[in-house]
Amino acid sequence: YYVRNKSVSIVDANVSNLKKVSEIKNESNKKNIINIYADNKMLTVISKEYNKSSGTATRSITTVETYDLSDINNPKLLKSNEIDGNYIESRKKGNIIYLLTNNYFKIDFGYTKYKVDKNEDTKRQKKLKIESTGIELSKIMYLPFTPSRHITSISSISQHSEGVTDNLSYMGDSGALYMSNDNVYMSSLRYSYSKGNEGENTEIKKFAIENGKFRYVGKNEIEGGVINQFSMNEENGVFFVAHTKNIFRSDEKRENIITSFDKNMKKISSLDGLALGEKIYSTRFMQGKAYMVTFKDIDPLFVIDIKDPGKMKVLGYLKIPGYSNYLHPYKTGYLIGFGHSTNQNKYGNITTDGYKISLFDVRDFANPKEVDVLNIGGKASSSYIDTDHKALMFDNKRDIFALPVYATKVTKKVYDAKEYNDLIGEFDGAFVIKVSEKGFNTKGKVAHYTEEEIADNKANHYYDYTKKILRCVQIGDNLYTLSQGMIKVNNINTLKEIKSLKLN
């Protein structure tokens, strides 16, 4: 089930009959598909579009459609729900979709001209005009000391029943979302630009969920900001959050903190003063431990004991060049970090270099080790994992993972009798890598370009977006790589190409 060209292509993945069997098309060209959930012979498609409401405000509408996939040749629309607001994030638990959307009051600070009498000059009077969101104000929850133009709504939609199961709206913005089995935590960043007080705080609200119904539990504030969902965690009823204070600063007033809260969002304790002058790039909570990567000039990996939320402590740390944007658990006592290597330029500044994959051994909490490093390409090399961890395919049975990578290399170029460094594309596709406790072994690479196109693209930086691999999917012994224009199937063990399907 593949989102492409504002539609969902349904492809029979059987290699003996690889073909697109049906397609769910958008009725409107303005509608963009944001997310899909496919299981239990049901497909939920979440999309958004912009409509002009009464007045001048352009409003976003989020649509949730559920299809019956009993016959994949003919998906049947079971239900469709429209929710006013811009899609932020969603989660699925059982047969219920939890959806976070954001709306706002449009405020026009325009001016109107008027004359007192014909002998006087035209004067201007300030005019304040507020356009409503359309949400009934009596149904919006207002929490004290949280003024905002924005309204955040969380809705629950059952795949089986009609309509929206429940909806709760509050005045305020929303950022990173974390959901456990029983609760939803929503963060909201507040900036301060006052002189001498440049920084921000984040308010975190907790909502209990039960059978699709919401109940507001409480809120609290932390200093600084939260980077993503992996910076938050709930364990044994305690909520933990990793955050960076004074993120706008680059001196030692910027610090990193882990804070714990009880079930009512009352603060238990904070472990602060971590990596002064740096900021958090990735966090992973696992089995009573927090693993945190910070970065400015060097990349420390911290191992933090959070088993006792009132007495959290650093057990050990490792300082290495580069940084990890995403930490992935591997076996017991290992982590794989995906990020970038770094270099110091001739001016003494730290700059990013190639794409870097690290294997960390954290079995000895006091002495974490970097077991192996795989460096890919030169400066500006990247992977979609940088912004979306779902771009990683991991086969735990075979200890094989695959990821889309754009790799560059630096060559010399002469212009006006002077030699310069020139950055050109070296590879654009997917890396397939075998991992063990000892390190990495690159099994091979898969690309959707022909050999002739690869030779030509090395000089043209791989500009054909339709051939960029966006996702890697594993079914049995087959590895499927997906771009906008093609699905290619390779044997996951030998990487021998089995079949390909061009999409139009």
Order of alpha helices (4+ residues) and beta strands (2+ residues): beta-beta-beta-beta-beta-beta-beta-beta-beta-beta-beta-beta-beta-beta-beta-beta-beta-beta-beta-beta-beta-beta-beta-beta-beta-beta-beta-beta-beta-beta-beta-beta-beta-beta-beta-beta-alpha-beta-beta-beta-beta
